[in-house]
Amino acid sequence: MLTVGIAVMSLDGCLTRHGEEGAGFASREDQHFFAETLGTFDCMVMGGAGYRASRARARVTPAPFRVVLTREPEAYTAEAQAGVLEFRSDEPAETIRDLARRGFARCALVGGARLLTASVKAGLLDELWLTVEPVAFGSGLRLFEGRVEIPFELVGVESLGRHTLLIRYRTA
Ligand SMILES: NC(=O)c1ccc[n+]([C@@H]2O[C@H](COP(=O)([O-])OP(=O)(O)OC[C@H]3O[C@@H](n4cnc5c(N)ncnc54)[C@H](OP(=O)(O)O)[C@@H]3O)[C@@H](O)[C@H]2O)c1
């Protein structure tokens, strides 16, 4: 199964604007790209915090199949939908292995920072697709937390709009 980390960040590597939740700074071009690209994946994984930040706005569609990692899956019984939206308490590696066993072919790992960091440290990401918006925040959640050293190779760069870049990397 191909596993791709996908995120939008400021030019100084922030996933959030200062202490705010969500990625409200994402341009319309990125939002369009994100919606389109999600349609090319058959499953996606997100962290509990990212899910809570986006659930009011995000429409749950039948595809891709969504998995939310949380230490308290039982707190979401009312929101879970069989085959559509699943909550589980598992390490990212076990989740990815399970999705591959279940026959999924393309998994989007959509953050936030803690999930992306744990996943990259565990060697789960095949690729990382980053939208870079033309803004600097100085403070906010960083793409990766703590001390990591992960080499990547550039796959390609494209413009999503006049000021917004999409950079695709693969893990080296
Ligand atoms: N700019 C972007 O592209 C982007 C993308 C995604 C999210 N975000 C933003 O990033 C923020 C969230 O990021 P974050 O780093 O704080 O959190 P996160 O990575 O979204 O989620 C961390 C949470 O995931 C759950 N989790 C992680 N590993 C787990 C494991 N092994 N077992 C069980 N549960 C596990 C826990 O949820 P529980 O707390 O439920 O136990 C943990 O608190 C939000 O503000 C969100 O809007 C931005």
The ligand as an ORCA input file, in Angstrom:
! r2SCAN-3c Opt
* xyz 0 1
  N      -1.872     22.153      8.225
  C      -2.257     20.901      8.052
  O      -2.103     20.312      6.960
  C      -2.876     20.143      9.180
  C      -3.219     18.788      8.996
  C      -3.792     18.117     10.064
  C      -4.000     18.764     11.270
  N      -3.651     20.069     11.404
  C      -3.841     20.742     12.682
  O      -2.934     20.152     13.600
  C      -3.545     20.161     14.906
  C      -3.522     18.740     15.444
  O      -2.205     18.250     15.415
  P      -1.557     17.509     16.671
  O      -0.136     17.247     16.349
  O      -1.894     18.290     17.893
  O      -2.387     16.163     16.792
  P      -2.686     14.975     15.773
  O      -1.439     14.410     15.227
  O      -3.766     15.369     14.833
  O      -3.387     13.980     16.762
  C      -2.741     13.510     17.895
  C      -3.753     12.622     18.528
  O      -3.891     11.431     17.765
  C      -4.197     10.369     18.622
  N      -3.090      9.414     18.524
  C      -1.881      9.622     17.996
  N      -1.156      8.503     18.071
  C      -1.944      7.598     18.647
  C      -1.743      6.235     18.987
  N      -0.597      5.617     18.752
  N      -2.758      5.583     19.569
  C      -3.929      6.221     19.807
  N      -4.156      7.504     19.501
  C      -3.169      8.169     18.923
  C      -4.374     10.966     20.011
  O      -5.752     11.359     20.031
  P      -6.642     11.553     21.347
  O      -6.218     12.873     21.898
  O      -8.051     11.554     20.819
  O      -6.356     10.402     22.237
  C      -3.475     12.177     19.943
  O      -3.863     13.183     20.862
  C      -4.953     20.677     14.733
  O      -5.006     22.051     15.068
  C      -5.206     20.499     13.271
  O      -6.145     21.392     12.768
  C      -3.098     20.778     10.400
*
